[in-house]
Amino acid sequence: MITDEQVIPSILSVCPSFLCVYEASDDKELPYCIMGELAHHLMGLQLRKETGEFEPLCEVIERFHVDGVPTVRELATIGLLESIQNVWGNNSLDPEIFRFYLLPESQNRWDELNDFWKRIR
């Protein structure tokens, strides 16, 4: 099982471009804030067409969903995927672009988030 302590090292191992952002953050003890910062970072990568880290990162996100303890699975969904949807969407970038890279369980979680927000609007 993937534990909370393994999340950031796992992300940084496949998305080393995030290291400078992470090291500069004052929110290292706040995982949901870090996921928001990662969502912003990924948006920048997409805008610059530097998406080489997306596939390995999505493999890690899939492992979080499949092999993570409950808090890791929740962080992957609500902390990261929902942040991507919100950050990208609020900045006129279609978040569905990122869904393309996700693996099956992560795509299911992504779709569940979309369904949830459609129901409450």
Secondary structure, DSSP 8 states (H G I E B T S, - for coil): -B-HHHHHHHHHHH-GGGHHHHHH-S-TT-HHHHHHHHHHHHHHHHHTT--TTHHHHHHHHHHHHHHB-HHHHHIIIIIIIHHHHHHHHHTT--THHHHTT--HHHHHHHHHHHHHHHHH-
